[in-house]
Amino acid sequence: MSETIEKKCIEKGVKLTEQRKIIARVISQSKETYGESDHPDVDELYNRVSKIDPKISIATVYRTVKLFEEAGILVKHDFKAGKARYEINDDHNHLIDIKTGEIIEFVDNEIEELQKKVAEKYGYDLVDHKLELYGIKKKN
C-alpha cells in the first residue's frame, strides 16, 4: 500500500525524501497493523515513525501530513473526537459508533449514485465528498 502513497506523490509532484517515505509506509500499513478502524492522529504517527527512525521529529511528521493532505493524498477527519485523524484518500465512507469510537468503513454504490444525482440536480459536477454517519450499535 505504501506504493499507493508513493505513486500518488509522484503523480502530484510531491518530492519523497527518505523520512517522508518512512512516514508514508507507516500510514499505509496502519490498517494492516492496527485494524480497519485505525485512523491515527499526528502524535500516534510520530510514535510509530520514531520507532523506525528516532531522528524524525514530530515537526517533520506534522509537515509531511500537511503536505500529503494539501496534495490530496491523505484526508483529515475529526470524528467528533477532538483530534484530527488521517488516512489515505480513497473512496469510502464511515460509520462511527459514538459510544465505543469504533469506525466502520464502507462503500455503497447507491449512496455514491445519490451523491452524484444531488450534485447534478443543483448544477454541479461532483469532484469529492466525505460522508460520516454517527450511531449507537443496536442491542441484539
N, CA, C and O atoms as a GROMACS GRO file, in nm:
protein
  560
    1MET      N    1   0.082  -0.120   0.000
    1MET     CA    2   0.000   0.000   0.000
    1MET      C    3   0.086   0.125   0.000
    1MET      O    4   0.042   0.228  -0.052
    2SER      N    5   0.208   0.122   0.056
    2SER     CA    6   0.291   0.242   0.053
    2SER      C    7   0.322   0.281  -0.090
    2SER      O    8   0.346   0.398  -0.119
    3GLU      N    9   0.320   0.182  -0.181
    3GLU     CA   10   0.337   0.213  -0.323
    3GLU      C   11   0.228   0.308  -0.368
    3GLU      O   12   0.251   0.394  -0.454
    4THR      N   13   0.107   0.293  -0.311
    4THR     CA   14  -0.004   0.382  -0.348
    4THR      C   15   0.029   0.525  -0.310
    4THR      O   16   0.010   0.616  -0.390
    5ILE      N   17   0.077   0.547  -0.187
    5ILE     CA   18   0.113   0.682  -0.145
    5ILE      C   19   0.228   0.732  -0.230
    5ILE      O   20   0.227   0.846  -0.276
    6GLU      N   21   0.329   0.648  -0.251
    6GLU     CA   22   0.443   0.689  -0.332
    6GLU      C   23   0.398   0.722  -0.475
    6GLU      O   24   0.442   0.821  -0.533
    7LYS      N   25   0.312   0.640  -0.530
    7LYS     CA   26   0.260   0.664  -0.666
    7LYS      C   27   0.183   0.796  -0.671
    7LYS      O   28   0.200   0.875  -0.764
    8LYS      N   29   0.098   0.819  -0.571
    8LYS     CA   30   0.022   0.944  -0.565
    8LYS      C   31   0.115   1.064  -0.554
    8LYS      O   32   0.090   1.168  -0.614
    9CYS      N   33   0.222   1.049  -0.475
    9CYS     CA   34   0.319   1.158  -0.461
    9CYS      C   35   0.385   1.189  -0.596
    9CYS      O   36   0.398   1.305  -0.633
   10ILE      N   37   0.425   1.086  -0.668
   10ILE     CA   38   0.488   1.105  -0.798
   10ILE      C   39   0.390   1.173  -0.894
   10ILE      O   40   0.426   1.268  -0.963
   11GLU      N   41   0.265   1.125  -0.897
   11GLU     CA   42   0.163   1.183  -0.986
   11GLU      C   43   0.139   1.330  -0.954
   11GLU      O   44   0.112   1.410  -1.045
   12LYS      N   45   0.149   1.367  -0.827
   12LYS     CA   46   0.118   1.504  -0.785
   12LYS      C   47   0.243   1.590  -0.771
   12LYS      O   48   0.235   1.707  -0.731
   13GLY      N   49   0.359   1.533  -0.804
   13GLY     CA   50   0.483   1.610  -0.799
   13GLY      C   51   0.536   1.636  -0.659
   13GLY      O   52   0.609   1.732  -0.638
   14VAL      N   53   0.499   1.552  -0.563
   14VAL     CA   54   0.546   1.568  -0.426
   14VAL      C   55   0.677   1.492  -0.410
   14VAL      O   56   0.684   1.372  -0.435
   15LYS      N   57   0.781   1.564  -0.370
   15LYS     CA   58   0.913   1.504  -0.352
   15LYS      C   59   0.912   1.412  -0.229
   15LYS      O   60   0.862   1.450  -0.123
   16LEU      N   61   0.965   1.291  -0.245
   16LEU     CA   62   0.969   1.196  -0.135
   16LEU      C   63   1.111   1.179  -0.083
   16LEU      O   64   1.194   1.112  -0.145
   17THR      N   65   1.138   1.241   0.031
   17THR     CA   66   1.265   1.221   0.100
   17THR      C   67   1.257   1.086   0.170
   17THR      O   68   1.151   1.024   0.175
   18GLU      N   69   1.369   1.039   0.224
   18GLU     CA   70   1.368   0.912   0.298
   18GLU      C   71   1.275   0.919   0.419
   18GLU      O   72   1.205   0.823   0.448
   19GLN      N   73   1.274   1.033   0.489
   19GLN     CA   74   1.185   1.047   0.605
   19GLN      C   75   1.038   1.044   0.562
   19GLN      O   76   0.955   0.983   0.630
   20ARG      N   77   1.005   1.110   0.453
   20ARG     CA   78   0.867   1.107   0.403
   20ARG      C   79   0.826   0.966   0.360
   20ARG      O   80   0.712   0.926   0.379
   21LYS      N   81   0.921   0.891   0.303
   21LYS     CA   82   0.892   0.752   0.265
   21LYS      C   83   0.858   0.668   0.388
   21LYS      O   84   0.767   0.586   0.384
   22ILE      N   85   0.930   0.689   0.497
   22ILE     CA   86   0.902   0.616   0.621
   22ILE      C   87   0.764   0.653   0.673
   22ILE      O   88   0.686   0.565   0.711
   23ILE      N   89   0.732   0.781   0.675
   23ILE     CA   90   0.601   0.827   0.722
   23ILE      C   91   0.491   0.770   0.632
   23ILE      O   92   0.388   0.726   0.682
   24ALA      N   93   0.513   0.771   0.502
   24ALA     CA   94   0.415   0.714   0.407
   24ALA      C   95   0.394   0.566   0.434
   24ALA      O   96   0.280   0.518   0.432
   25ARG      N   97   0.502   0.493   0.460
   25ARG     CA   98   0.492   0.349   0.485
   25ARG      C   99   0.413   0.323   0.614
   25ARG      O  100   0.329   0.233   0.618
   26VAL      N  101   0.439   0.401   0.718
   26VAL     CA  102   0.368   0.383   0.845
   26VAL      C  103   0.219   0.411   0.826
   26VAL      O  104   0.136   0.336   0.878
   27ILE      N  105   0.185   0.515   0.754
   27ILE     CA  106   0.044   0.545   0.728
   27ILE      C  107  -0.020   0.432   0.647
   27ILE      O  108  -0.130   0.388   0.678
   28SER      N  109   0.049   0.387   0.545
   28SER     CA  110  -0.004   0.282   0.458
   28SER      C  111  -0.028   0.152   0.532
   28SER      O  112  -0.124   0.080   0.503
   29GLN      N  113   0.057   0.122   0.628
   29GLN     CA  114   0.047  -0.005   0.699
   29GLN      C  115  -0.039   0.003   0.825
   29GLN      O  116  -0.056  -0.097   0.894
   30SER      N  117  -0.094   0.121   0.854
   30SER     CA  118  -0.165   0.137   0.981
   30SER      C  119  -0.287   0.046   0.993
   30SER      O  120  -0.310  -0.011   1.100
   31LYS      N  121  -0.363   0.030   0.888
   31LYS     CA  122  -0.483  -0.055   0.896
   31LYS      C  123  -0.446  -0.202   0.901
   31LYS      O  124  -0.513  -0.281   0.969
   32GLU      N  125  -0.341  -0.241   0.829
   32GLU     CA  126  -0.295  -0.380   0.834
   32GLU      C  127  -0.244  -0.414   0.973
   32GLU      O  128  -0.268  -0.524   1.024
   33THR      N  129  -0.174  -0.320   1.035
   33THR     CA  130  -0.111  -0.344   1.164
   33THR      C  131  -0.207  -0.325   1.280
   33THR      O  132  -0.206  -0.404   1.375
   34TYR      N  133  -0.290  -0.221   1.274
   34TYR     CA  134  -0.373  -0.183   1.390
   34TYR      C  135  -0.522  -0.206   1.369
   34TYR      O  136  -0.601  -0.179   1.460
   35GLY      N  137  -0.562  -0.254   1.253
   35GLY     CA  138  -0.704  -0.284   1.228
   35GLY      C  139  -0.771  -0.179   1.143
   35GLY      O  140  -0.723  -0.067   1.129
   36GLU      N  141  -0.885  -0.218   1.088
   36GLU     CA  142  -0.960  -0.133   0.995
   36GLU      C  143  -1.004   0.000   1.054
   36GLU      O  144  -1.017   0.099   0.982
   37SER      N  145  -1.026   0.004   1.185
   37SER     CA  146  -1.075   0.128   1.245
   37SER      C  147  -0.962   0.224   1.282
   37SER      O  148  -0.987   0.326   1.348
   38ASP      N  149  -0.839   0.192   1.242
   38ASP     CA  150  -0.725   0.278   1.277
   38ASP      C  151  -0.720   0.400   1.187
   38ASP      O  152  -0.705   0.389   1.065
   39HIS      N  153  -0.731   0.515   1.247
   39HIS     CA  154  -0.718   0.644   1.180
   39HIS      C  155  -0.628   0.728   1.271
   39HIS      O  156  -0.678   0.807   1.351
   40PRO      N  157  -0.496   0.713   1.259
   40PRO     CA  158  -0.405   0.775   1.356
   40PRO      C  159  -0.401   0.927   1.348
   40PRO      O  160  -0.417   0.986   1.242
   41ASP      N  161  -0.379   0.989   1.465
   41ASP     CA  162  -0.352   1.132   1.468
   41ASP      C  163  -0.201   1.151   1.454
   41ASP      O  164  -0.127   1.053   1.448
   42VAL      N  165  -0.156   1.275   1.448
   42VAL     CA  166  -0.014   1.303   1.426
   42VAL      C  167   0.072   1.248   1.540
   42VAL      O  168   0.181   1.195   1.515
   43ASP      N  169   0.026   1.258   1.664
   43ASP     CA  170   0.103   1.206   1.777
   43ASP      C  171   0.122   1.054   1.764
   43ASP      O  172   0.232   1.003   1.788
   44GLU      N  173   0.015   0.983   1.727
   44GLU     CA  174   0.026   0.838   1.709
   44GLU      C  175   0.122   0.805   1.594
   44GLU      O  176   0.204   0.714   1.606
   45LEU      N  177   0.112   0.880   1.484
   45LEU     CA  178   0.204   0.859   1.372
   45LEU      C  179   0.348   0.882   1.415
   45LEU      O  180   0.437   0.804   1.381
   46TYR      N  181   0.371   0.988   1.489
   46TYR     CA  182   0.506   1.019   1.537
   46TYR      C  183   0.561   0.905   1.623
   46TYR      O  184   0.676   0.865   1.607
   47ASN      N  185   0.479   0.853   1.714
   47ASN     CA  186   0.524   0.742   1.800
   47ASN      C  187   0.562   0.620   1.716
   47ASN      O  188   0.662   0.554   1.744
   48ARG      N  189   0.484   0.592   1.614
   48ARG     CA  190   0.511   0.476   1.528
   48ARG      C  191   0.636   0.500   1.442
   48ARG      O  192   0.719   0.411   1.426
   49VAL      N  193   0.647   0.620   1.387
   49VAL     CA  194   0.760   0.655   1.299
   49VAL      C  195   0.890   0.658   1.377
   49VAL      O  196   0.992   0.612   1.328
   50SER      N  197   0.888   0.713   1.499
   50SER     CA  198   1.011   0.727   1.577
   50SER      C  199   1.068   0.592   1.619
   50SER      O  200   1.187   0.582   1.652
   51LYS      N  201   0.986   0.487   1.619
   51LYS     CA  202   1.037   0.352   1.647
   51LYS      C  203   1.121   0.301   1.530
   51LYS      O  204   1.211   0.218   1.548
   52ILE      N  205   1.092   0.350   1.410
   52ILE     CA  206   1.166   0.310   1.291
   52ILE      C  207   1.290   0.398   1.273
   52ILE      O  208   1.399   0.349   1.245
   53ASP      N  209   1.269   0.530   1.289
   53ASP     CA  210   1.380   0.625   1.275
   53ASP      C  211   1.365   0.734   1.381
   53ASP      O  212   1.288   0.828   1.363
   54PRO      N  213   1.438   0.721   1.492
   54PRO     CA  214   1.426   0.818   1.602
   54PRO      C  215   1.471   0.960   1.565
   54PRO      O  216   1.446   1.053   1.641
   55LYS      N  217   1.537   0.976   1.450
   55LYS     CA  218   1.581   1.110   1.409
   55LYS      C  219   1.468   1.192   1.347
   55LYS      O  220   1.483   1.313   1.328
   56ILE      N  221   1.357   1.128   1.315
   56ILE     CA  222   1.243   1.202   1.257
   56ILE      C  223   1.174   1.278   1.369
   56ILE      O  224   1.131   1.218   1.468
   57SER      N  225   1.162   1.409   1.353
   57SER     CA  226   1.099   1.492   1.457
   57SER      C  227   0.948   1.496   1.438
   57SER      O  228   0.897   1.466   1.330
   58ILE      N  229   0.880   1.535   1.544
   58ILE     CA  230   0.734   1.549   1.534
   58ILE      C  231   0.699   1.660   1.435
   58ILE      O  232   0.597   1.652   1.367
   59ALA      N  233   0.785   1.763   1.426
   59ALA     CA  234   0.761   1.871   1.330
   59ALA      C  235   0.764   1.817   1.187
   59ALA      O  236   0.685   1.859   1.102
   60THR      N  237   0.855   1.723   1.160
   60THR     CA  238   0.862   1.662   1.027
   60THR      C  239   0.736   1.584   0.998
   60THR      O  240   0.684   1.587   0.886
   61VAL      N  241   0.685   1.513   1.098
   61VAL     CA  242   0.561   1.437   1.079
   61VAL      C  243   0.445   1.534   1.051
   61VAL      O  244   0.366   1.510   0.960
   62TYR      N  245   0.435   1.641   1.129
   62TYR     CA  246   0.330   1.741   1.105
   62TYR      C  247   0.340   1.799   0.964
   62TYR      O  248   0.240   1.807   0.893
   63ARG      N  249   0.460   1.839   0.924
   63ARG     CA  250   0.478   1.899   0.791
   63ARG      C  251   0.444   1.800   0.680
   63ARG      O  252   0.381   1.836   0.580
   64THR      N  253   0.485   1.675   0.698
   64THR     CA  254   0.460   1.573   0.595
   64THR      C  255   0.311   1.543   0.584
   64THR      O  256   0.258   1.533   0.473
   65VAL      N  257   0.244   1.529   0.697
   65VAL     CA  258   0.100   1.503   0.696
   65VAL      C  259   0.027   1.620   0.628
   65VAL      O  260  -0.063   1.598   0.547
   66LYS      N  261   0.066   1.742   0.661
   66LYS     CA  262   0.004   1.861   0.600
   66LYS      C  263   0.030   1.862   0.449
   66LYS      O  264  -0.060   1.892   0.370
   67LEU      N  265   0.152   1.832   0.408
   67LEU     CA  266   0.187   1.826   0.266
   67LEU      C  267   0.103   1.721   0.194
   67LEU      O  268   0.048   1.748   0.088
   68PHE      N  269   0.094   1.601   0.251
   68PHE     CA  270   0.015   1.493   0.190
   68PHE      C  271  -0.133   1.531   0.185
   68PHE      O  272  -0.202   1.499   0.088
   69GLU      N  273  -0.181   1.598   0.288
   69GLU     CA  274  -0.322   1.641   0.288
   69GLU      C  275  -0.347   1.746   0.180
   69GLU      O  276  -0.444   1.736   0.106
   70GLU      N  277  -0.260   1.846   0.172
   70GLU     CA  278  -0.277   1.952   0.072
   70GLU      C  279  -0.268   1.897  -0.070
   70GLU      O  280  -0.330   1.952  -0.162
   71ALA      N  281  -0.192   1.789  -0.088
   71ALA     CA  282  -0.179   1.727  -0.221
   71ALA      C  283  -0.295   1.633  -0.250
   71ALA      O  284  -0.305   1.580  -0.361
   72GLY      N  285  -0.384   1.611  -0.153
   72GLY     CA  286  -0.498   1.523  -0.174
   72GLY      C  287  -0.464   1.375  -0.156
   72GLY      O  288  -0.542   1.289  -0.196
   73ILE      N  289  -0.351   1.346  -0.096
   73ILE     CA  290  -0.307   1.208  -0.075
   73ILE      C  291  -0.368   1.152   0.053
   73ILE      O  292  -0.406   1.035   0.059
   74LEU      N  293  -0.376   1.236   0.154
   74LEU     CA  294  -0.440   1.200   0.280
   74LEU      C  295  -0.567   1.281   0.298
   74LEU      O  296  -0.582   1.389   0.241
   75VAL      N  297  -0.657   1.228   0.376
   75VAL     CA  298  -0.777   1.303   0.413
   75VAL      C  299  -0.779   1.313   0.565
   75VAL      O  300  -0.743   1.220   0.637
   76LYS      N  301  -0.823   1.429   0.612
   76LYS     CA  302  -0.828   1.459   0.755
   76LYS      C  303  -0.972   1.440   0.804
   76LYS      O  304  -1.067   1.485   0.739
   77HIS      N  305  -0.986   1.374   0.919
   77HIS     CA  306  -1.116   1.355   0.982
   77HIS      C  307  -1.110   1.406   1.125
   77HIS      O  308  -1.003   1.409   1.186
   78ASP      N  309  -1.225   1.447   1.178
   78ASP     CA  310  -1.224   1.480   1.320
   78ASP      C  311  -1.309   1.381   1.399
   78ASP      O  312  -1.286   1.365   1.519
   79PHE      N  313  -1.405   1.315   1.338
   79PHE     CA  314  -1.488   1.214   1.401
   79PHE      C  315  -1.541   1.260   1.537
   79PHE      O  316  -1.568   1.177   1.624
   80LYS      N  317  -1.556   1.390   1.556
   80LYS     CA  318  -1.609   1.449   1.680
   80LYS      C  319  -1.534   1.401   1.804
   80LYS      O  320  -1.592   1.389   1.911
   81ALA      N  321  -1.405   1.375   1.787
   81ALA     CA  322  -1.326   1.323   1.899
   81ALA      C  323  -1.222   1.422   1.947
   81ALA      O  324  -1.148   1.392   2.041
   82GLY      N  325  -1.212   1.538   1.886
   82GLY     CA  326  -1.120   1.640   1.933
   82GLY      C  327  -0.987   1.646   1.862
   82GLY      O  328  -0.929   1.754   1.852
   83LYS      N  329  -0.935   1.534   1.812
   83LYS     CA  330  -0.806   1.533   1.744
   83LYS      C  331  -0.827   1.499   1.597
   83LYS      O  332  -0.908   1.413   1.563
   84ALA      N  333  -0.753   1.568   1.512
   84ALA     CA  334  -0.757   1.537   1.369
   84ALA      C  335  -0.693   1.401   1.346
   84ALA      O  336  -0.586   1.372   1.401
   85ARG      N  337  -0.758   1.320   1.266
   85ARG     CA  338  -0.708   1.186   1.233
   85ARG      C  339  -0.694   1.177   1.082
   85ARG      O  340  -0.764   1.246   1.008
   86TYR      N  341  -0.604   1.091   1.036
   86TYR     CA  342  -0.570   1.087   0.895
   86TYR      C  343  -0.575   0.946   0.838
   86TYR      O  344  -0.556   0.847   0.910
   87GLU      N  345  -0.601   0.939   0.708
   87GLU     CA  346  -0.594   0.814   0.635
   87GLU      C  347  -0.575   0.844   0.487
   87GLU      O  348  -0.590   0.958   0.443
   88ILE      N  349  -0.541   0.740   0.413
   88ILE     CA  350  -0.522   0.755   0.269
   88ILE      C  351  -0.654   0.796   0.206
   88ILE      O  352  -0.760   0.744   0.242
   89ASN      N  353  -0.647   0.888   0.113
   89ASN     CA  354  -0.766   0.940   0.046
   89ASN      C  355  -0.810   0.841  -0.061
   89ASN      O  356  -0.761   0.844  -0.174
   90ASP      N  357  -0.904   0.756  -0.026
   90ASP     CA  358  -0.968   0.670  -0.124
   90ASP      C  359  -1.119   0.684  -0.106
   90ASP      O  360  -1.165   0.749  -0.012
   91ASP      N  361  -1.194   0.623  -0.192
   91ASP     CA  362  -1.337   0.649  -0.196
   91ASP      C  363  -1.414   0.554  -0.106
   91ASP      O  364  -1.459   0.448  -0.150
   92HIS      N  365  -1.430   0.592   0.022
   92HIS     CA  366  -1.514   0.516   0.112
   92HIS      C  367  -1.575   0.611   0.214
   92HIS      O  368  -1.536   0.727   0.226
   93ASN      N  369  -1.672   0.559   0.288
   93ASN     CA  370  -1.744   0.637   0.388
   93ASN      C  371  -1.722   0.576   0.525
   93ASN      O  372  -1.660   0.470   0.538
   94HIS      N  373  -1.773   0.643   0.629
   94HIS     CA  374  -1.752   0.596   0.766
   94HIS      C  375  -1.882   0.593   0.845
   94HIS      O  376  -1.968   0.680   0.831
   95LEU      N  377  -1.894   0.489   0.927
   95LEU     CA  378  -1.999   0.480   1.027
   95LEU      C  379  -1.928   0.474   1.161
   95LEU      O  380  -1.851   0.381   1.187
   96ILE      N  381  -1.952   0.573   1.247
   96ILE     CA  382  -1.880   0.586   1.373
   96ILE      C  383  -1.974   0.559   1.489
   96ILE      O  384  -2.080   0.622   1.500
   97ASP      N  385  -1.936   0.466   1.575
   97ASP     CA  386  -2.011   0.437   1.697
   97ASP      C  387  -1.974   0.542   1.801
   97ASP      O  388  -1.858   0.549   1.844
   98ILE      N  389  -2.070   0.623   1.841
   98ILE     CA  390  -2.039   0.735   1.931
   98ILE      C  391  -2.012   0.690   2.075
   98ILE      O  392  -1.959   0.767   2.154
   99LYS      N  393  -2.047   0.566   2.108
   99LYS     CA  394  -2.016   0.516   2.243
   99LYS      C  395  -1.878   0.453   2.250
   99LYS      O  396  -1.804   0.477   2.345
  100THR      N  397  -1.844   0.372   2.150
  100THR     CA  398  -1.718   0.297   2.157
  100THR      C  399  -1.607   0.360   2.074
  100THR      O  400  -1.489   0.330   2.096
  101GLY      N  401  -1.642   0.447   1.980
  101GLY     CA  402  -1.543   0.506   1.892
  101GLY      C  403  -1.507   0.416   1.774
  101GLY      O  404  -1.424   0.453   1.691
  102GLU      N  405  -1.569   0.297   1.766
  102GLU     CA  406  -1.543   0.206   1.654
  102GLU      C  407  -1.578   0.277   1.523
  102GLU      O  408  -1.680   0.346   1.514
  103ILE      N  409  -1.494   0.258   1.423
  103ILE     CA  410  -1.516   0.319   1.293
  103ILE      C  411  -1.527   0.208   1.190
  103ILE      O  412  -1.436   0.127   1.174
  104ILE      N  413  -1.639   0.205   1.120
  104ILE     CA  414  -1.661   0.106   1.015
  104ILE      C  415  -1.652   0.180   0.882
  104ILE      O  416  -1.720   0.279   0.859
  105GLU      N  417  -1.565   0.129   0.795
  105GLU     CA  418  -1.552   0.186   0.661
  105GLU      C  419  -1.641   0.107   0.566
  105GLU      O  420  -1.648  -0.016   0.574
  106PHE      N  421  -1.708   0.178   0.476
  106PHE     CA  422  -1.794   0.109   0.381
  106PHE      C  423  -1.803   0.186   0.251
  106PHE      O  424  -1.779   0.307   0.245
  107VAL      N  425  -1.839   0.112   0.147
  107VAL     CA  426  -1.869   0.171   0.017
  107VAL      C  427  -2.008   0.122  -0.020
  107VAL      O  428  -2.037   0.003  -0.008
  108ASP      N  429  -2.092   0.212  -0.063
  108ASP     CA  430  -2.228   0.176  -0.104
  108ASP      C  431  -2.257   0.245  -0.237
  108ASP      O  432  -2.263   0.368  -0.244
  109ASN      N  433  -2.275   0.166  -0.339
  109ASN     CA  434  -2.296   0.222  -0.474
  109ASN      C  435  -2.420   0.310  -0.483
  109ASN      O  436  -2.421   0.408  -0.557
  110GLU      N  437  -2.524   0.275  -0.408
  110GLU     CA  438  -2.646   0.358  -0.410
  110GLU      C  439  -2.617   0.498  -0.354
  110GLU      O  440  -2.664   0.597  -0.409
  111ILE      N  441  -2.540   0.505  -0.246
  111ILE     CA  442  -2.504   0.634  -0.188
  111ILE      C  443  -2.418   0.713  -0.287
  111ILE      O  444  -2.436   0.834  -0.304
  112GLU      N  445  -2.323   0.644  -0.352
  112GLU     CA  446  -2.236   0.711  -0.450
  112GLU      C  447  -2.320   0.773  -0.561
  112GLU      O  448  -2.299   0.888  -0.599
  113GLU      N  449  -2.414   0.696  -0.613
  113GLU     CA  450  -2.501   0.747  -0.722
  113GLU      C  451  -2.589   0.861  -0.673
  113GLU      O  452  -2.609   0.959  -0.745
  114LEU      N  453  -2.643   0.849  -0.552
  114LEU     CA  454  -2.728   0.954  -0.497
  114LEU      C  455  -2.651   1.085  -0.482
  114LEU      O  456  -2.705   1.192  -0.511
  115GLN      N  457  -2.527   1.078  -0.438
  115GLN     CA  458  -2.446   1.199  -0.424
  115GLN      C  459  -2.427   1.268  -0.558
  115GLN      O  460  -2.436   1.390  -0.568
  116LYS      N  461  -2.401   1.188  -0.663
  116LYS     CA  462  -2.386   1.244  -0.797
  116LYS      C  463  -2.515   1.308  -0.844
  116LYS      O  464  -2.513   1.416  -0.903
  117LYS      N  465  -2.629   1.243  -0.817
  117LYS     CA  466  -2.759   1.296  -0.857
  117LYS      C  467  -2.789   1.428  -0.786
  117LYS      O  468  -2.842   1.522  -0.847
  118VAL      N  469  -2.756   1.435  -0.659
  118VAL     CA  470  -2.780   1.558  -0.583
  118VAL      C  471  -2.696   1.671  -0.642
  118VAL      O  472  -2.747   1.782  -0.662
  119ALA      N  473  -2.570   1.645  -0.670
  119ALA     CA  474  -2.484   1.748  -0.728
  119ALA      C  475  -2.539   1.793  -0.863
  119ALA      O  476  -2.546   1.913  -0.891
  120GLU      N  477  -2.577   1.698  -0.947
  120GLU     CA  478  -2.633   1.732  -1.079
  120GLU      C  479  -2.762   1.812  -1.067
  120GLU      O  480  -2.784   1.907  -1.142
  121LYS      N  481  -2.847   1.774  -0.972
  121LYS     CA  482  -2.974   1.844  -0.950
  121LYS      C  483  -2.952   1.993  -0.926
  121LYS      O  484  -3.032   2.076  -0.969
  122TYR      N  485  -2.844   2.024  -0.856
  122TYR     CA  486  -2.814   2.164  -0.824
  122TYR      C  487  -2.713   2.227  -0.920
  122TYR      O  488  -2.663   2.337  -0.895
  123GLY      N  489  -2.684   2.156  -1.031
  123GLY     CA  490  -2.599   2.213  -1.134
  123GLY      C  491  -2.450   2.202  -1.109
  123GLY      O  492  -2.374   2.288  -1.153
  124TYR      N  493  -2.407   2.097  -1.039
  124TYR     CA  494  -2.265   2.079  -1.008
  124TYR      C  495  -2.213   1.947  -1.061
  124TYR      O  496  -2.287   1.850  -1.076
  125ASP      N  497  -2.083   1.946  -1.090
  125ASP     CA  498  -2.011   1.822  -1.114
  125ASP      C  499  -1.948   1.785  -0.981
  125ASP      O  500  -1.874   1.865  -0.923
  126LEU      N  501  -1.975   1.664  -0.933
  126LEU     CA  502  -1.919   1.620  -0.806
  126LEU      C  503  -1.771   1.590  -0.823
  126LEU      O  504  -1.734   1.507  -0.908
  127VAL      N  505  -1.685   1.655  -0.744
  127VAL     CA  506  -1.541   1.632  -0.754
  127VAL      C  507  -1.486   1.561  -0.630
  127VAL      O  508  -1.378   1.502  -0.636
  128ASP      N  509  -1.557   1.565  -0.520
  128ASP     CA  510  -1.512   1.499  -0.398
  128ASP      C  511  -1.629   1.494  -0.302
  128ASP      O  512  -1.728   1.565  -0.318
  129HIS      N  513  -1.618   1.408  -0.201
  129HIS     CA  514  -1.721   1.401  -0.098
  129HIS      C  515  -1.664   1.335   0.027
  129HIS      O  516  -1.560   1.268   0.022
  130LYS      N  517  -1.732   1.356   0.137
  130LYS     CA  518  -1.698   1.291   0.262
  130LYS      C  519  -1.828   1.264   0.335
  130LYS      O  520  -1.907   1.356   0.360
  131LEU      N  521  -1.851   1.138   0.368
  131LEU     CA  522  -1.974   1.101   0.439
  131LEU      C  523  -1.935   1.033   0.570
  131LEU      O  524  -1.863   0.933   0.571
  132GLU      N  525  -1.985   1.087   0.680
  132GLU     CA  526  -1.964   1.029   0.812
  132GLU      C  527  -2.100   1.013   0.877
  132GLU      O  528  -2.174   1.110   0.895
  133LEU      N  529  -2.133   0.890   0.911
  133LEU     CA  530  -2.257   0.859   0.982
  133LEU      C  531  -2.222   0.829   1.127
  133LEU      O  532  -2.124   0.759   1.154
  134TYR      N  533  -2.301   0.880   1.220
  134TYR     CA  534  -2.277   0.857   1.363
  134TYR      C  535  -2.394   0.780   1.421
  134TYR      O  536  -2.510   0.813   1.392
  135GLY      N  537  -2.367   0.680   1.501
  135GLY     CA  538  -2.474   0.600   1.555
  135GLY      C  539  -2.434   0.527   1.683
  135GLY      O  540  -2.322   0.539   1.731
  136ILE      N  541  -2.531   0.452   1.735
  136ILE     CA  542  -2.510   0.367   1.851
  136ILE      C  543  -2.554   0.228   1.808
  136ILE      O  544  -2.663   0.210   1.754
  137LYS      N  545  -2.469   0.129   1.833
  137LYS     CA  546  -2.498  -0.007   1.792
  137LYS      C  547  -2.623  -0.058   1.863
  137LYS      O  548  -2.639  -0.042   1.984
  138LYS      N  549  -2.711  -0.120   1.785
  138LYS     CA  550  -2.834  -0.179   1.840
  138LYS      C  551  -2.799  -0.303   1.920
  138LYS      O  552  -2.707  -0.377   1.887
  139LYS      N  553  -2.875  -0.324   2.026
  139LYS     CA  554  -2.858  -0.447   2.105
  139LYS      C  555  -2.936  -0.557   2.038
  139LYS      O  556  -3.049  -0.536   1.995
  140ASN      N  557  -2.876  -0.674   2.028
  140ASN     CA  558  -2.943  -0.788   1.963
  140ASN      C  559  -3.037  -0.859   2.056
  140ASN      O  560  -3.100  -0.957   2.017
   0.00000   0.00000   0.00000
